[in-house]
Each structure stands twice: as structure tokens, then as C-alpha cells.
Amino acid sequence: MTARTLPQELRASAIEHGDRTAIVAGERRLSYTELDRAADGVAAGLRELGVGRGDRVAVILPNGVEPIVAIYGALRAGAAFTTLNPTAKPEKLARVLGHSGAVAAVCDTEIAESVAAAGAGAPGFRHLIGVGAAVDGAPSLDDLAARDPEPVPRVLDVDLAAIIYTSGSTGVPKGAAFLHRNMTFVSGSIVEYLGLDRDDRILCVLPLSHTYGLYQLLLSVRVGATLVLEHGMSFPGRIVETLERERITVLPGVPTVWQVLISLRGLSERELPQLQLLTNAGGALSVAQIAEVRRTFPNARLFSMYGQTECKRVCYLPPEQLDERPGSVGIAIPGTEVWIQDEEGNELGPDEVGELVVRGDHVMQGYWRDPEATARKLESGRLPGDRVLRSGDLFRSDGAGYLYFVGRTDDIIKSRGEKVAPTEVEGVLQTALGVREAAVVGVADELLGQVVVAHVSPADGCSLDPRALRRHCAERLEDYMVPKTVIVHDRLPTMDNGKLDRLALGALAATAVRPEASSPAHER
């Protein structure tokens, strides 16, 4: 039997759990029958617009019912989806819409003008679908959802389902391409090791535009559970109220989420008897943070996990191993295989450090329209036609096969659970008047995982204002990319071979962000 497609999983849950609540978003609640029906309507409306099998639809929306309806409607029409954070700057919108070849985009009317401008230069872009109101005469998402269902094209498990964009070491977003079978396989594997079922109620404070948030949706639909959506952690008191009111059983988070929650006074005394399961990804929790999370939520089991956009999830640490193997990210998820190899491809033994390699049906098909980047990330496996994923991260394993993250083989910064490519921030800094050189590094931070620190040097005869440079970045980058600190140098340090000395810059940055330290350069 072939694997189910994503829209087939929704249909199966609608048949088996039709009256059960699928989505809770503010005051809105949708049953599985209602969600399935809305997806049918959107699919029919998209087909009328000429959107069909093999096309791409961009979904640029905050957490809510609307992005979910748009995603499943696009999939049922035979199209693939790509998600974008609605705070993305125009340059990134234009780049992703053009590169993905999106023929349509769904967005709030507040940003419709920016999305339309970004799509104007994208070959094949034809339709802008607004949420809440029609845009320039085009149908709104509500208009589409109200359409009568129509026959839709057959969708196979080997059809393209999604292009998920991630920033690589070059700073240019790369689109990881996934078939339906890739995404249903990994969601099934995660359901298996977490033990999720239809009685679970998952609270998602993570954006659906991020893979960790997106997969909370896929997991819920797979088992017929209820997904409760919130807009981040801006109001942590409201999150606690939601945990109680909605009888949440599963809470996924990144280190920033946990740090906010464990800092809330009195939370450990609140009774949350239904909360049974916590998951962490998007950055490692320290041993001390793990202890605090467990103290704050004593009745819940905590799963530490590691993954990459290119395969979603790699490994997990069973909660009963937290004390025995502190710092471990666990074992390979069900149905997959991992190993550690050296630069020549030789498999390494326990306690030897090398690159983690991943094999399984969750591995992406490749980077969309980027064969060179694909060739660097995917390589031939041990069997004919087999391909494996080179993680680019350094690991070691213990004698029992449990994995430990050592470091990254590139300079990617992880802040707030998001990836920040230094070159992307550097490129923006170098567009500022008077900047000669720019280099960006990450510094460990207990709350955010890492913070972004920028080093700049002025062109001859110019002076630089660190505050003005931060404003320059804030106008052009997502907020998690904006440097916390800008350090001005006469010249950036280099090594004997003339290359930038990033180790020296990292040390200077670590000193600069300490609250008690004075800046080692001109100003912060």
C-alpha cells in the first residue's frame, strides 16, 4: 500500500473524527468536518483560477485558521505550498516568490501591497488572495472556502507537497523540496515516539511558517488531535491561561519559550494535571534549564530533540534518559538511520567527533532549482539509488549509540529558534553609508540560544553610529536577525593568511555583550 498524502490524512481524520475540534484559534473553532469542507472549497476555487497540479502557492499568514485552510486547499488542488513569515521584508518576499515559481499567494490585506509588489517581478505569479477582504477584485480566501466541492486531480505520495525555505551559509534562502511521502513519513515517526493520539490537545505558540510549528499541525491532523494556536509569547500570562482553559496535553517549545515560562513566578504551583508532554527543538536546552523546566512542569515528560529543515527530525532523547545522559539529543527517530563519519566518509566509533549523516524517507528530495547546493548536501548512499543527508553538524556518540551535538561546521547563528546567516546580515550592513567592512558572529545567550553581534569598520573619512546601524538593519531584516550589539573597529582583525579572524571577533563579541563589561572597541 502506498503512503497517504497530506490531504488524504485530513480526509481520513474528517471521516473518523468529524465532530471533534480540529483547530482552536482565538474565538474560532473548526471541527475536522468543517476544516475538510473548507479545504475542498479552496481547492475548487484555486482550480477555477487555473492553479493545479505541480503549481506552488505561497502562504504568508500569522497563526490562525486561515493558513491551515490555505495549505490544505492548495494541497487538495494538487499544488504544493511554501510558507513565509508575514514579517518578511520585501526583498525576501520577492526572492522566495520568484525562486519558488509561486503562481499565487495568500496573505492578510494589510500586507497585500507589499506581496503584490514582490510578486510583480516573479515569473508566473498571477493571483493574490486576501484574507478578510478581496484584493483588487480577486476572490478572498473566505470566498474560495465557500465554493462547492469539485473533482480535484489525483495526488500521489510521490508528488511535490512543499518547498520549505531555509538560510544556508551563503545567506541566500534555499528551498528544501519535499514529497508527500517525505512529510507523512516523518510525521508518522514523530507520532510513534511521542505516543500522540486523538485525545491530545497541542498548544502551538510557534509560527506555522516555521517547520516546528507547521509539523504540530501535521501531527494533529494525522491522529485527529486538537491544535490550539497562539501568536507567540508576547503575553506569557495568556499562555498559562490557555494551558488551563483548553486542557492542553502537549506543549512544544524552543529554548526562548521555556526560558520565559520558567521565569514566571508561581507557575510551578499552578495545577496543570492534563499537561503530559513537553518537546524541545530549535536549539539545545542547558542541563540547568532542563532541570528548571522539569521542576516547573513536574507531571509532564520532556523530550529533547534535534533536527534540520532538510529532514525535519533526526533524533530524540527518551525522557527516562535525561538524568543518565545529560546533554544528549538521543537516538534516531523510528524508521531512520544515522551515523557519524570523518571527512573521507569513514564511519567513526564511540567518542570520535565527525559529521552526522542521516538516512531515511524523511530526507528532502533536494534544494529547489539548486543542483549544486543539493550535491553538497545529499550524497550517494550504500545502496543503488539511495541518497543520504550530510547534516553539516559535528557529533559524537557514546557506547550505547546516544548522540551528542558538538558544533556546527558552518557559521550559522541560531537565535530564538531561527537560523541567521551571517552573510545576509553582513550584506545589509554593507549597504549602510560609510561602512567598509562588516562581520557578524553569534554569542551564546541563555534566553535566545545565541544573539547576533556585528563588527564593522568605517570607510576613510567616515564615522559610524552603532545605533543608526541597528536601525538600518531593523528596517531591512526580520527582528531576530537584527544585531543586539554593533562594535566599531578601525579595521577588522585578520589572520596571517589575510582571512578574517572570526575566533577573535567571537571573543570580542562575547566580552561586549556581558552586562558588566565595557565595550572593547569604540561603542556599542
C-alpha positions in Angstrom: 0.0 0.0 0.0 1.3 3.5 -0.8 1.8 6.1 1.8 -1.1 8.5 2.3 -0.8 12.1 1.0 -1.3 15.1 3.3 -4.9 15.9 2.1 -5.7 12.2 2.4 -4.7 12.3 6.1 -7.1 15.2 6.6 -9.9 13.4 4.8 -9.3 10.3 7.0 -9.5 12.3 10.2 -12.7 14.0 9.0 -14.2 10.6 8.4 -13.1 9.2 11.7 -13.2 12.2 13.9 -15.6 14.5 12.1 -17.3 16.3 15.0 -14.1 16.6 17.1 -12.4 20.0 17.3 -9.5 20.2 14.9 -8.4 23.9 15.3 -8.8 26.5 18.0 -7.6 30.0 17.2 -8.9 32.7 19.4 -12.7 32.6 19.3 -12.7 30.4 16.2 -13.1 26.7 16.4 -13.3 24.3 13.5 -14.2 20.6 13.5 -12.5 18.2 11.3 -15.6 18.1 9.1 -15.5 21.9 8.8 -11.8 22.0 8.0 -12.1 19.3 5.4 -15.0 21.1 3.8 -13.2 24.4 3.7 -10.1 22.8 2.1 -12.4 21.4 -0.6 -13.8 24.8 -1.3 -10.4 26.4 -1.5 -9.2 23.6 -3.8 -12.2 24.2 -6.1 -11.6 28.0 -6.1 -7.9 27.6 -6.9 -8.7 25.2 -9.7 -11.1 27.9 -11.2 -8.2 30.3 -11.1 -6.1 27.9 -13.0 -4.0 26.7 -10.1 -3.4 23.0 -10.3 -1.2 20.0 -10.0 2.5 20.9 -9.7 1.9 24.6 -9.1 3.2 26.4 -6.0 1.1 28.5 -3.6 2.8 30.8 -1.1 1.0 31.1 2.3 2.1 34.3 4.1 -0.1 34.5 7.2 0.2 34.6 11.0 -1.1 31.7 13.1 -4.8 31.2 12.7 -7.4 29.1 10.9 -6.7 30.8 7.6 -3.1 29.5 6.9 -4.3 25.9 7.7 -7.3 26.2 5.3 -5.0 27.7 2.6 -2.3 24.9 3.0 -4.8 22.0 2.8 -6.8 23.7 0.0 -3.6 24.1 -2.1 -2.6 20.5 -1.5 -6.0 19.2 -2.4 -5.9 21.2 -5.6 -2.7 19.3 -6.5 -0.4 22.2 -5.8 2.5 22.5 -3.3 2.8 25.1 -0.7 5.6 27.3 0.7 5.2 29.3 3.9 6.6 32.7 4.7 6.6 34.7 7.9 4.3 37.8 7.2 7.0 40.0 8.7 9.4 39.0 6.0 10.9 42.1 4.2 10.1 42.9 0.6 13.5 41.7 -0.7 13.0 38.2 0.8 9.4 38.0 -0.4 10.5 38.8 -3.9 13.3 36.3 -3.8 11.2 33.4 -2.5 8.2 34.1 -4.7 10.5 34.3 -7.7 12.6 31.3 -6.9 9.7 29.0 -5.9 7.8 30.0 -9.0 4.7 30.6 -6.9 1.6 31.3 -9.1 -0.5 32.5 -6.1 0.0 33.9 -2.6 -2.4 34.1 0.3 -1.9 37.0 2.7 -3.6 39.5 5.0 -4.9 42.6 3.2 -2.6 44.7 5.4 0.5 43.4 3.6 -1.2 42.7 0.2 0.5 45.7 -1.4 4.0 44.5 -0.4 3.3 41.0 -1.5 1.9 42.2 -4.8 5.0 44.3 -5.4 7.2 41.3 -4.6 5.2 39.1 -7.0 5.3 41.6 -9.8 8.8 40.6 -10.7 8.2 36.8 -10.2 7.7 34.9 -13.4 4.3 33.1 -13.4 2.9 34.9 -10.4 -0.8 35.6 -11.2 -3.1 35.6 -8.1 -3.1 37.5 -4.8 -5.7 36.0 -2.4 -6.6 38.2 0.5 -7.8 37.2 4.0 -10.6 39.2 5.4 -11.3 41.0 2.1 -10.8 40.7 -1.6 -7.7 42.4 -3.1 -8.2 44.2 -6.4 -11.2 42.2 -7.4 -9.6 38.8 -6.8 -11.6 36.4 -4.6 -10.8 36.3 -0.9 -9.9 33.1 1.0 -13.4 33.1 2.5 -14.9 33.3 -1.0 -12.9 30.3 -2.0 -13.6 28.3 1.1 -17.4 28.7 0.5 -17.2 27.2 -3.0 -18.9 23.9 -3.7 -16.5 21.0 -3.8 -15.5 19.8 -7.2 -13.5 16.8 -8.5 -9.8 17.5 -7.9 -6.7 16.0 -9.6 -5.3 12.8 -8.3 -2.5 13.5 -5.9 0.2 10.8 -5.4 2.5 10.3 -2.5 5.4 11.0 -4.8 4.1 14.4 -5.8 5.7 17.6 -4.6 4.0 18.8 -1.3 6.1 21.7 0.0 9.1 23.9 -0.5 10.4 24.9 2.9 13.0 27.7 2.8 16.0 27.8 5.0 19.1 30.1 5.0 22.4 28.4 4.3 25.9 29.6 4.9 25.7 31.8 1.9 22.8 33.7 3.3 20.6 33.0 0.3 17.4 31.1 1.2 17.4 27.6 -0.2 14.2 25.7 -0.7 14.1 22.2 0.6 11.7 20.2 -1.6 9.5 17.5 0.0 7.2 15.0 -1.5 4.0 14.0 0.3 5.6 10.7 1.4 8.6 12.5 3.0 6.2 14.6 5.2 3.7 11.9 6.1 6.6 9.5 6.9 8.3 11.9 9.4 5.0 12.9 11.0 4.2 9.2 11.5 7.6 8.6 13.0 7.2 11.5 15.4 3.7 10.4 16.4 5.2 7.0 17.2 7.9 8.0 19.5 5.8 10.7 21.2 2.8 8.4 21.6 0.3 11.0 20.4 -3.4 10.1 19.9 -6.7 11.8 19.2 -7.3 12.8 22.8 -4.2 15.1 22.7 -4.6 18.9 22.7 -1.5 20.6 21.4 -0.7 24.2 22.1 1.3 25.8 19.3 2.9 29.2 20.1 5.4 28.6 17.3 4.7 30.2 13.9 3.2 27.9 11.3 5.7 29.4 8.9 8.4 27.6 10.8 8.7 23.9 10.3 8.5 23.1 14.0 5.1 24.9 14.2 4.0 23.5 10.8 4.5 19.9 12.0 2.4 20.5 15.1 -0.4 20.9 12.5 0.6 17.8 10.6 0.8 15.7 13.7 -2.6 16.8 15.0 -4.3 16.1 11.7 -2.6 12.7 11.4 -4.1 11.4 14.7 -7.2 13.6 14.9 -6.0 15.7 17.8 -6.9 19.3 18.6 -4.4 22.1 17.7 -4.7 25.3 19.8 -2.9 28.3 18.2 -1.4 31.3 19.9 0.6 34.2 18.5 3.9 33.7 20.2 5.0 34.5 23.7 4.3 38.3 23.9 1.8 37.7 26.7 3.0 34.7 28.7 0.2 35.1 31.2 -2.3 34.4 28.5 -0.4 31.3 27.5 -0.8 29.9 31.0 -4.5 30.7 30.9 -4.7 28.8 27.6 -2.9 25.8 29.1 -5.6 25.7 31.8 -8.7 26.7 29.8 -8.0 24.4 26.8 -6.8 21.5 29.0 -3.5 21.3 26.9 -1.8 17.9 27.0 1.2 18.7 24.7 3.4 21.8 24.7 6.2 22.1 22.1 8.8 24.9 22.6 12.2 26.3 21.8 14.6 27.5 24.5 13.2 31.0 24.4 9.7 29.7 25.2 10.9 27.6 28.1 13.1 30.4 29.5 10.1 32.8 29.6 7.8 30.2 31.2 10.3 29.1 33.9 10.8 32.7 34.8 7.1 33.2 35.6 6.6 33.5 39.3 4.3 30.8 40.8 3.8 28.8 37.6 5.3 25.6 39.3 2.5 25.9 41.9 -0.3 26.0 39.3 -2.1 22.7 38.8 -1.9 21.6 35.2 -3.0 17.9 35.5 -3.7 17.5 31.8 -0.2 18.6 30.6 1.6 15.4 30.0 4.2 16.0 27.3 6.8 18.7 26.5 9.0 18.8 23.4 12.1 21.0 22.8 13.8 21.7 19.4 15.3 24.6 17.6 18.2 24.8 19.9 19.5 22.8 22.9 18.4 23.4 26.5 21.2 23.5 29.0 21.3 21.0 31.8 20.2 23.7 34.3 17.3 24.8 32.0 16.1 21.2 31.7 16.1 20.9 35.5 14.0 24.1 35.7 11.6 23.0 33.1 11.0 19.7 34.8 10.6 21.5 38.2 8.1 23.9 36.7 6.1 21.1 35.0 6.6 18.1 37.3 3.8 16.0 35.8 5.0 16.3 32.2 7.6 14.3 30.3 10.2 16.3 28.4 11.6 15.2 25.0 14.9 16.8 23.9 15.1 16.7 20.1 17.4 17.6 17.2 16.5 18.1 13.6 17.1 20.1 10.4 14.8 21.7 7.9 16.2 19.2 5.2 14.7 16.2 7.0 12.6 17.8 9.8 13.6 15.5 12.7 16.8 13.4 13.2 16.8 12.2 16.8 15.1 12.4 20.2 16.1 11.6 23.8 13.6 9.5 25.7 12.6 11.3 28.9 13.9 8.5 31.1 17.4 9.1 29.8 17.5 12.8 30.8 19.3 12.1 34.1 21.5 9.3 32.8 22.7 11.1 29.6 22.6 14.9 30.3 23.4 16.8 27.1 22.5 14.0 24.7 20.0 14.6 21.9 19.2 10.9 21.8 18.7 8.2 19.2 17.5 8.2 15.6 13.7 8.5 15.1 11.8 5.4 14.2 12.4 4.1 10.7 15.6 6.0 10.1 19.3 5.5 10.5 22.2 7.9 11.5 25.9 7.6 11.8 29.0 9.8 12.3 31.7 9.9 9.6 35.0 11.6 9.0 36.0 13.8 6.1 36.8 10.7 4.0 33.4 9.1 4.7 34.7 6.5 7.1 32.2 5.7 9.9 33.5 6.6 13.3 33.2 4.8 16.6 32.1 6.0 20.1 33.5 9.3 21.3 35.0 10.2 17.9 33.9 13.5 16.5 32.7 13.8 13.0 29.8 14.8 10.7 26.4 13.4 11.4 24.8 11.6 8.3 21.1 10.9 8.1 19.3 8.2 6.1 15.5 7.7 5.8 12.4 8.5 3.9 12.2 11.9 5.6 15.2 13.3 3.8 14.3 16.0 1.3 14.4 15.4 -2.4 16.9 18.3 -2.8 17.1 22.1 -2.9 14.6 23.5 -5.3 16.3 24.7 -8.5 19.8 24.4 -6.9 21.6 21.3 -8.1 25.0 22.5 -6.8 23.7 23.0 -3.2 21.9 19.7 -3.4 25.1 17.9 -4.4 26.9 19.3 -1.4 24.1 18.2 1.0 23.0 14.9 -0.4 25.3 12.1 -1.4 25.0 8.5 -2.7 24.2 6.0 0.0 25.2 2.4 0.4 22.6 1.0 -2.0 21.9 1.8 -5.6 19.6 4.9 -5.9 20.0 5.6 -2.2 20.8 9.1 -1.0 21.8 10.3 2.4 21.8 13.7 4.1 25.0 15.3 5.3 24.0 17.3 8.3 26.9 19.7 8.3 27.0 19.4 12.1 29.6 17.7 14.3 28.5 15.0 16.7 29.9 12.2 18.8 28.1 9.1 20.2 28.5 7.2 23.4 29.0 3.4 23.7 25.2 2.9 23.6 24.7 4.9 20.4 23.3 8.0 22.0 24.2 11.2 20.1 25.8 14.4 21.4 25.9 17.6 19.4 29.4 19.1 19.3 29.2 22.1 17.0 28.4 23.4 13.5 30.6 23.1 10.5 29.4 26.5 9.3 28.8 29.8 10.9 25.0 29.8 11.1 23.7 31.5 14.2 20.6 30.1 15.9 18.6 32.8 17.7 15.0 32.4 19.0 14.9 29.0 17.3 15.5 30.7 13.9 18.6 30.4 11.7 20.5 33.5 10.9 23.1 33.5 8.1 25.9 36.0 9.0 26.4 36.8 5.3 22.8 38.0 5.0 23.2 40.5 7.9 26.6 41.5 6.7 25.2 42.3 3.3 22.6 44.6 4.8 25.3 46.3 7.0 27.5 46.9 3.9 24.7 48.9 2.3 24.8 51.4 5.1 26.6 54.7 4.2 30.2 54.7 5.5 30.6 51.0 6.2 33.8 49.5 4.8 33.7 46.0 6.3 31.1 44.0 8.2 31.3 40.7 10.0 28.6 39.0 12.1 29.1 36.4 14.8 26.8 34.6 17.3 27.3 34.7 21.0 25.7 32.3 23.4 22.7 33.6 25.3 20.7 31.8 27.9 17.4 33.2 26.8 17.8 33.3 23.0 20.2 30.5 22.3 22.5 32.9 20.6 22.5 36.7 19.9 23.7 38.4 16.8 26.7 40.7 17.2 28.0 42.8 14.3 31.6 44.1 13.8 32.1 47.0 11.4 34.8 49.3 10.2 34.3 52.7 8.6 35.4 53.8 5.2 38.1 56.5 5.1 36.9 59.8 6.5 33.7 58.4 7.9 32.3 57.8 11.4 29.8 55.1 12.3 26.9 55.3 14.8 26.1 51.8 16.2 22.6 52.8 17.0 22.0 54.1 13.5 23.4 50.8 12.1 21.0 48.8 14.2 18.1 50.9 12.9 19.4 50.3 9.4 19.2 46.6 9.9 15.8 46.7 11.6 14.3 48.4 8.6 15.6 45.6 6.3 15.7 42.4 8.3 13.4 40.2 10.4 13.7 41.2 14.1 15.6 38.0 15.1 18.3 38.9 12.6 18.9 42.4 13.9 22.3 42.7 15.8 21.9 43.1 19.5 25.3 44.9 19.5 27.3 46.7 16.9 31.0 47.1 17.6 33.0 49.6 15.6 36.7 48.9 14.8 39.3 50.9 12.9 39.9 47.6 11.0 38.6 44.2 11.4 41.2 41.7 12.7 42.7 39.2 10.2 44.9 36.1 10.4 48.3 35.7 8.9 46.8 34.3 5.7 44.7 37.5 5.3 41.4 35.8 6.2 39.0 37.4 8.7 39.8 36.2 12.2 36.3 35.1 13.3 37.6 33.5 16.5 39.0 36.8 17.6 35.7 38.5 16.7 33.8 35.9 18.6 35.9 36.6 21.7 35.4 40.3 21.4 31.7 39.9 20.9 31.3 37.7 24.0 33.0 40.3 26.1 30.9 43.1 24.6 27.5 41.5 25.4 28.3 40.8 29.0 26.2 43.3 31.1 29.1 44.2 33.4 31.7 44.6 30.6 32.7 47.7 28.8 33.0 47.7 25.1 36.4 46.6 23.8 36.0 49.0 20.8 34.6 52.4 20.3 31.0 52.0 21.3 28.0 49.6 21.4 
